[in-house]
Amino acid sequence: MNDGRLILLQELTARKNRNSSYSLRAFARDLGVSPAALSQYLGRKRELSPKNRRSIADRMKLSPLEQKAFTLKTGDPLERTDTHEAVSEDRFRLIGSWLSLAILNLARLDGNQANVDWIADRLVVPVEEAREVFERLLRLELIEIKSGRMVRTTQPLTTTSDVPSEAIKKYHLGLLRKVELALLDLPVSERDITAITMPTDPEKLLEAKKILKRTHHRIAKLVGTSKASEVYVLSTQLFPLTKKRKMG
């Protein structure tokens, strides 16, 4: 991929697929650029300014290679990546995808199949998307195939220093979209999406986050028995609805 326009057009198409009323003007707003500048760039009538490129790269949470491609002018070749850069790209996309962890947990189910059609069917995603993530997990040696089944290896999956925080943001954005679909499509018996609005002392947030982390581990231990047959995700949201006051 050596054209930033393709990156933007793919993202615009994805957003329109999720929301048929989504427009180029809305896309420009979300990217922090003017509609005219975006329209002229996509129409190959002008290049984007460095400021606009930085804004877009930040808001779209681009991977390392996407950022590199986005800085090229039309027609410039994208240099071949070295092994370290390729691994960094793989790890970025791995951490940035909810599907990666979903497949890793599918591998822990009895009767799982090392078959992308089966994976796509179980996780309700396109086959090609399942294939891309499945092959990445194999390359990073996080899973292996034994007797037609997926088996998780002992390789640790961590957000190490070589994985940009943008990948983690992308992961959570993907989960939020899945939460929206679960809220709209699943019966209450198969989900639990609750919220509480409360007055909050910000100095207590660190302690609250520790309690939530312990709770997550306790719930994971409770439901993650040897009889597990489905893959669930527990996503808890705690964030301010108020703008922080200026002191003094």
KEKE-3310 file (N, C-alpha, C; in steps of 0.2 Angstrom, whole numbers, plus 5000, padded with zeros to 4 digits):
npx = (5004:5004:4999:4991:4979:4971:4970:4962:4951:4947:4944:4933:4924:4921:4915:4904:4897:4894:4885:4874:4871:4882:4894:4906:4909:4906:4916:4928:4927:4928:4941:4948:4951:4948:4933:4935:4949:4950:4942:4948:4961:4957:4952:4964:4969:4976:4989:4990:4993:5007:5003:4989:4991:4997:4986:4977:4983:4985:4971:4966:4972:4983:4993:5011:5016:5006:5007:5019:5016:5007:5014:5020:5021:5010:5014:5027:5038:5035:5047:5055:5051:5060:5064:5062:5053:5043:5038:5035:5024:5015:5013:5007:4995:4990:4988:4979:4967:4952:4948:4959:4962:4950:4951:4962:4956:4946:4954:4956:4945:4936:4936:4938:4943:4956:4953:4949:4936:4928:4932:4928:4914:4910:4914:4907:4912:4920:4927:4940:4945:4946:4955:4967:4970:4971:4983:4992:4993:4999:5011:5017:5019:5010:4999:4998:4996:4989:4985:4974:4968:4968:4981:4985:5001:5015:5020:5021:5008:5009:5008:5020:5034:5037:5025:5014:5004:4993:4989:4982:4972:4965:4961:4952:4942:4937:4931:4921:4912:4908:4901:4890:4884:4880:4871:4861:4857:4857:4848:4843:4846:4858:4868:4875:4874:4877:4875:4880:4877:4886:4891:4908:4924:4939:4951:4949:4949:4960:4960:4948:4950:4959:4950:4941:4950:4953:4941:4938:4947:4943:4930:4933:4940:4930:4920:4928:4929:4933:4923:4920:4912:4909:4915:4917:4918:4923:4919:4922:4916:4922:4921:4923:4909:4909:4917:4933:4935:4943:4955:4957)
npy = (4994:5010:5022:5036:5040:5028:5022:5031:5031:5018:5018:5027:5021:5010:5016:5021:5010:5006:5016:5023:5036:5043:5055:5063:5076:5074:5065:5072:5081:5072:5069:5080:5090:5102:5100:5104:5103:5089:5083:5088:5082:5068:5068:5069:5081:5090:5089:5085:5096:5095:5097:5093:5080:5075:5077:5068:5056:5054:5054:5043:5032:5026:5012:5008:5005:5010:5024:5027:5025:5034:5046:5047:5054:5054:5040:5038:5025:5013:5008:4993:4983:4980:4965:4968:4979:4973:4964:4973:4979:4968:4966:4978:4977:4966:4968:4979:4973:4967:4955:4947:4943:4936:4925:4919:4915:4906:4896:4890:4882:4867:4856:4865:4872:4873:4882:4893:4896:4891:4898:4911:4909:4906:4918:4928:4936:4942:4930:4933:4942:4935:4926:4934:4938:4926:4920:4930:4927:4915:4918:4925:4916:4913:4904:4887:4874:4858:4842:4847:4856:4872:4877:4886:4894:4895:4908:4924:4937:4953:4971:4977:4989:4991:4992:5003:5015:5018:5007:5000:5009:5008:4995:4995:5004:4996:4986:4994:4996:4983:4981:4990:4983:4971:4976:4980:4969:4957:4946:4950:4940:4935:4945:4958:4974:4987:5003:5016:5032:5044:5055:5060:5058:5062:5058:5046:5037:5029:5019:5014:5009:4998:4990:4986:4979:4968:4963:4959:4949:4940:4937:4931:4920:4913:4910:4904:4890:4872:4868:4877:4885:4895:4912:4926:4944:4954:4971:4985:5001:5016:5033:5051:5062:5075:5090:5094:5104:5120:5124:5137)
npz = (5000:4995:4994:5002:5000:4997:5009:5016:5008:5010:5024:5024:5016:5025:5036:5030:5027:5040:5043:5034:5031:5033:5028:5017:5022:5036:5038:5036:5046:5057:5055:5057:5047:5034:5024:5010:5008:5011:5001:4989:4990:4990:4977:4970:4967:4974:4987:5004:5018:5029:5042:5042:5038:5050:5059:5054:5054:5068:5072:5066:5071:5064:5059:5060:5047:5039:5043:5037:5023:5022:5022:5010:4994:4980:4969:4974:4978:4990:5002:5005:5019:5034:5044:5058:5057:5051:5060:5070:5064:5063:5077:5081:5073:5078:5092:5091:5087:5091:5086:5087:5100:5102:5093:5099:5111:5106:5103:5115:5117:5118:5104:5094:5078:5067:5056:5044:5039:5049:5060:5055:5054:5068:5074:5067:5056:5041:5030:5024:5033:5045:5041:5039:5052:5058:5051:5055:5069:5069:5062:5073:5082:5092:5091:5087:5075:5078:5074:5066:5075:5084:5094:5108:5111:5123:5122:5127:5127:5127:5129:5124:5124:5111:5105:5099:5108:5101:5095:5106:5108:5097:5098:5109:5103:5093:5101:5107:5097:5095:5107:5105:5094:5101:5111:5103:5096:5103:5115:5132:5140:5136:5137:5147:5150:5158:5167:5178:5184:5193:5207:5208:5216:5210:5215:5220:5210:5206:5215:5213:5200:5202:5210:5200:5191:5199:5200:5186:5184:5194:5188:5176:5180:5186:5175:5166:5164:5161:5154:5145:5131:5123:5117:5127:5130:5143:5146:5154:5157:5163:5165:5164:5164:5165:5162:5168:5182:5183:5195:5208)
capx = (5000:5009:4995:4987:4972:4968:4969:4956:4945:4944:4940:4927:4919:4919:4911:4897:4894:4891:4881:4873:4870:4889:4896:4912:4909:4907:4923:4933:4926:4931:4949:4951:4953:4942:4930:4938:4955:4950:4939:4953:4966:4955:4951:4970:4969:4981:4992:4988:4998:5010:4998:4983:4993:4998:4980:4973:4987:4983:4964:4964:4976:4987:4999:5018:5017:5001:5009:5024:5013:5003:5018:5023:5018:5008:5018:5033:5038:5036:5053:5054:5052:5065:5061:5060:5048:5037:5036:5031:5018:5011:5011:5002:4988:4987:4985:4974:4961:4948:4947:4965:4960:4944:4953:4966:4952:4943:4959:4955:4938:4936:4932:4940:4945:4961:4950:4947:4929:4925:4933:4924:4907:4909:4915:4903:4917:4921:4932:4946:4947:4948:4962:4972:4972:4974:4989:4996:4994:5003:5018:5020:5019:5005:4996:5000:4991:4990:4979:4968:4965:4972:4983:4989:5008:5017:5022:5017:5004:5009:5008:5027:5036:5038:5019:5012:4998:4988:4986:4978:4966:4961:4958:4946:4937:4934:4926:4915:4908:4905:4896:4884:4880:4877:4866:4855:4855:4857:4843:4846:4849:4865:4872:4874:4877:4873:4878:4878:4880:4887:4896:4914:4930:4944:4957:4948:4949:4965:4958:4942:4953:4962:4945:4939:4955:4953:4934:4939:4951:4938:4925:4937:4942:4923:4917:4933:4930:4935:4917:4918:4910:4909:4920:4914:4922:4920:4922:4919:4918:4922:4924:4920:4904:4909:4923:4936:4935:4950:4956:4960)
capy = (5000:5016:5028:5037:5040:5022:5021:5035:5029:5012:5020:5031:5015:5006:5020:5022:5003:5006:5021:5025:5043:5046:5059:5066:5081:5071:5061:5078:5084:5067:5069:5087:5094:5105:5096:5105:5100:5082:5082:5089:5076:5061:5068:5069:5088:5093:5085:5087:5099:5091:5098:5089:5073:5073:5076:5062:5050:5053:5052:5037:5027:5022:5007:5010:5005:5015:5030:5028:5025:5041:5052:5047:5057:5049:5037:5036:5018:5011:5004:4986:4984:4975:4961:4971:4983:4969:4962:4979:4980:4963:4967:4983:4975:4960:4972:4983:4970:4963:4948:4943:4940:4932:4919:4916:4911:4901:4891:4886:4878:4860:4855:4871:4870:4877:4882:4900:4896:4889:4904:4917:4908:4907:4925:4932:4941:4940:4925:4936:4945:4929:4923:4938:4938:4919:4919:4934:4924:4909:4921:4928:4910:4913:4898:4882:4869:4851:4838:4851:4861:4877:4877:4892:4892:4899:4914:4929:4942:4959:4977:4979:4995:4992:4992:5010:5015:5019:5000:4999:5013:5005:4989:4997:5007:4990:4983:4998:4995:4977:4983:4993:4978:4967:4980:4981:4962:4951:4946:4952:4934:4934:4950:4962:4980:4992:5009:5020:5039:5045:5060:5056:5061:5060:5055:5039:5033:5024:5013:5011:5005:4992:4985:4984:4975:4962:4960:4956:4943:4935:4934:4927:4914:4910:4908:4901:4883:4867:4867:4883:4883:4902:4917:4932:4949:4959:4977:4990:5008:5021:5039:5057:5065:5082:5094:5095:5111:5123:5126:5143)
capz = (5000:4994:4993:5008:4998:4997:5016:5018:5005:5013:5030:5022:5014:5031:5040:5026:5028:5046:5044:5027:5030:5034:5023:5017:5027:5043:5038:5036:5053:5062:5054:5059:5042:5030:5019:5004:5008:5010:4994:4984:4991:4987:4970:4967:4964:4978:4992:5011:5022:5035:5048:5041:5038:5057:5062:5051:5056:5075:5074:5063:5074:5059:5060:5058:5040:5036:5043:5032:5017:5021:5021:5003:4988:4975:4964:4977:4980:4998:5003:5008:5026:5037:5048:5064:5055:5049:5067:5074:5061:5065:5084:5081:5071:5083:5098:5089:5084:5096:5084:5088:5107:5101:5091:5104:5116:5103:5103:5121:5117:5115:5098:5090:5072:5064:5049:5044:5038:5055:5064:5053:5056:5075:5076:5063:5053:5034:5030:5023:5039:5049:5038:5040:5059:5060:5049:5059:5075:5067:5061:5079:5086:5097:5091:5082:5073:5080:5072:5064:5080:5086:5101:5111:5114:5129:5120:5131:5123:5131:5126:5126:5123:5104:5102:5100:5112:5097:5094:5111:5107:5091:5101:5113:5098:5090:5106:5108:5091:5096:5112:5102:5091:5106:5114:5098:5093:5108:5120:5138:5144:5133:5138:5153:5148:5163:5169:5184:5184:5200:5209:5209:5219:5206:5219:5222:5204:5206:5219:5209:5194:5205:5211:5193:5188:5203:5198:5180:5185:5197:5184:5171:5183:5187:5169:5161:5166:5156:5150:5141:5124:5119:5119:5129:5132:5148:5144:5159:5155:5168:5162:5167:5159:5166:5161:5174:5184:5184:5202:5209)
cpx = (5004:5005:4990:4980:4968:4966:4963:4950:4942:4941:4934:4922:4916:4914:4904:4894:4891:4885:4879:4872:4877:4891:4903:4914:4910:4914:4928:4933:4929:4939:4952:4954:4947:4939:4933:4944:4955:4947:4944:4959:4963:4954:4958:4972:4975:4984:4990:4994:5001:5005:4992:4985:4994:4991:4976:4977:4985:4976:4962:4968:4980:4992:5005:5018:5012:5004:5015:5021:5010:5007:5021:5018:5016:5013:5025:5032:5039:5042:5051:5055:5057:5061:5058:5054:5042:5034:5032:5024:5013:5009:5006:4995:4985:4984:4979:4967:4958:4948:4953:4964:4955:4946:4958:4962:4948:4948:4959:4949:4939:4933:4934:4943:4950:4959:4947:4939:4925:4926:4928:4916:4906:4910:4911:4907:4918:4927:4939:4949:4949:4954:4968:4975:4974:4981:4994:4998:4999:5011:5021:5020:5015:5000:4999:4995:4993:4984:4973:4965:4970:4974:4987:4996:5009:5020:5018:5014:5004:5010:5015:5028:5036:5031:5016:5005:4992:4985:4981:4971:4962:4958:4951:4940:4933:4929:4920:4910:4904:4900:4890:4880:4877:4871:4860:4853:4854:4851:4847:4849:4856:4870:4871:4878:4873:4878:4876:4881:4880:4892:4902:4920:4936:4950:4955:4948:4954:4963:4952:4945:4956:4956:4942:4943:4954:4946:4934:4942:4946:4933:4928:4938:4935:4920:4922:4934:4932:4929:4915:4917:4909:4914:4917:4920:4919:4923:4918:4921:4917:4925:4920:4915:4905:4916:4927:4937:4942:4950:4959:4955)
cpy = (5006:5022:5030:5038:5034:5020:5025:5033:5022:5013:5023:5025:5011:5010:5021:5015:5003:5011:5024:5032:5047:5049:5061:5072:5079:5068:5067:5080:5079:5067:5075:5091:5097:5100:5097:5102:5092:5080:5083:5084:5070:5062:5069:5076:5092:5088:5089:5091:5094:5091:5093:5082:5071:5072:5070:5056:5049:5051:5045:5031:5023:5017:5010:5011:5010:5022:5032:5029:5032:5047:5052:5051:5052:5047:5035:5029:5018:5006:4998:4986:4978:4971:4964:4976:4979:4966:4967:4980:4975:4964:4972:4981:4970:4964:4976:4980:4966:4956:4944:4939:4935:4925:4915:4912:4906:4895:4887:4882:4871:4860:4861:4868:4875:4878:4889:4901:4895:4895:4910:4916:4909:4914:4930:4938:4938:4935:4928:4939:4940:4926:4927:4938:4931:4918:4924:4930:4918:4912:4923:4922:4910:4907:4894:4877:4862:4847:4842:4855:4866:4876:4883:4890:4896:4906:4920:4935:4948:4965:4980:4986:4996:4992:4999:5010:5016:5012:4998:5003:5010:4998:4990:5000:5001:4987:4987:4997:4988:4977:4985:4988:4973:4970:4980:4974:4956:4952:4948:4946:4932:4939:4954:4969:4985:4998:5012:5027:5041:5051:5057:5061:5058:5056:5048:5034:5028:5018:5010:5006:4998:4987:4982:4978:4968:4959:4956:4949:4937:4932:4930:4920:4910:4907:4904:4894:4878:4866:4873:4882:4889:4906:4923:4937:4953:4966:4982:4997:5013:5027:5045:5059:5072:5084:5095:5102:5114:5126:5133:5149)
cpz = (5000:4993:4999:5006:4998:5005:5018:5015:5008:5020:5029:5020:5020:5035:5036:5027:5034:5047:5037:5026:5032:5028:5023:5021:5034:5043:5039:5044:5058:5061:5056:5053:5038:5025:5012:5003:5007:5003:4989:4984:4988:4980:4966:4964:4968:4984:4999:5014:5027:5041:5047:5041:5046:5060:5060:5054:5064:5076:5071:5066:5069:5062:5058:5050:5036:5037:5038:5025:5016:5020:5014:4999:4983:4970:4968:4979:4988:4998:5006:5015:5028:5041:5055:5063:5054:5055:5070:5071:5063:5072:5084:5079:5075:5089:5097:5087:5090:5093:5085:5095:5106:5098:5096:5109:5113:5103:5110:5122:5115:5109:5093:5083:5069:5056:5049:5043:5045:5060:5062:5055:5064:5077:5072:5060:5046:5034:5029:5029:5044:5047:5040:5047:5061:5058:5053:5066:5074:5066:5068:5084:5092:5097:5086:5080:5074:5078:5070:5069:5081:5093:5103:5113:5120:5128:5124:5126:5128:5126:5128:5123:5115:5101:5104:5104:5108:5095:5100:5111:5102:5094:5104:5108:5095:5095:5107:5103:5092:5102:5109:5098:5096:5109:5109:5096:5098:5113:5127:5142:5141:5134:5145:5152:5153:5164:5175:5184:5191:5201:5210:5212:5214:5209:5221:5216:5203:5209:5216:5203:5197:5207:5205:5190:5192:5201:5191:5180:5189:5193:5179:5174:5184:5181:5165:5163:5160:5152:5145:5134:5120:5121:5121:5130:5137:5147:5149:5157:5161:5166:5164:5161:5160:5164:5167:5176:5185:5191:5202:5207)
residu = (MET:ASN:ASP:GLY:ARG:LEU:ILE:LEU:LEU:GLN:GLU:LEU:THR:ALA:ARG:LYS:ASN:ARG:ASN:SER:SER:TYR:SER:LEU:ARG:ALA:PHE:ALA:ARG:ASP:LEU:GLY:VAL:SER:PRO:ALA:ALA:LEU:SER:GLN:TYR:LEU:GLY:ARG:LYS:ARG:GLU:LEU:SER:PRO:LYS:ASN:ARG:ARG:SER:ILE:ALA:ASP:ARG:MET:LYS:LEU:SER:PRO:LEU:GLU:GLN:LYS:ALA:PHE:THR:LEU:LYS:THR:GLY:ASP:PRO:LEU:GLU:ARG:THR:ASP:THR:HIS:GLU:ALA:VAL:SER:GLU:ASP:ARG:PHE:ARG:LEU:ILE:GLY:SER:TRP:LEU:SER:LEU:ALA:ILE:LEU:ASN:LEU:ALA:ARG:LEU:ASP:GLY:ASN:GLN:ALA:ASN:VAL:ASP:TRP:ILE:ALA:ASP:ARG:LEU:VAL:VAL:PRO:VAL:GLU:GLU:ALA:ARG:GLU:VAL:PHE:GLU:ARG:LEU:LEU:ARG:LEU:GLU:LEU:ILE:GLU:ILE:LYS:SER:GLY:ARG:MET:VAL:ARG:THR:THR:GLN:PRO:LEU:THR:THR:THR:SER:ASP:VAL:PRO:SER:GLU:ALA:ILE:LYS:LYS:TYR:HIS:LEU:GLY:LEU:LEU:ARG:LYS:VAL:GLU:LEU:ALA:LEU:LEU:ASP:LEU:PRO:VAL:SER:GLU:ARG:ASP:ILE:THR:ALA:ILE:THR:MET:PRO:THR:ASP:PRO:GLU:LYS:LEU:LEU:GLU:ALA:LYS:LYS:ILE:LEU:LYS:ARG:THR:HIS:HIS:ARG:ILE:ALA:LYS:LEU:VAL:GLY:THR:SER:LYS:ALA:SER:GLU:VAL:TYR:VAL:LEU:SER:THR:GLN:LEU:PHE:PRO:LEU:THR:LYS:LYS:ARG:LYS:MET:GLY)
# end
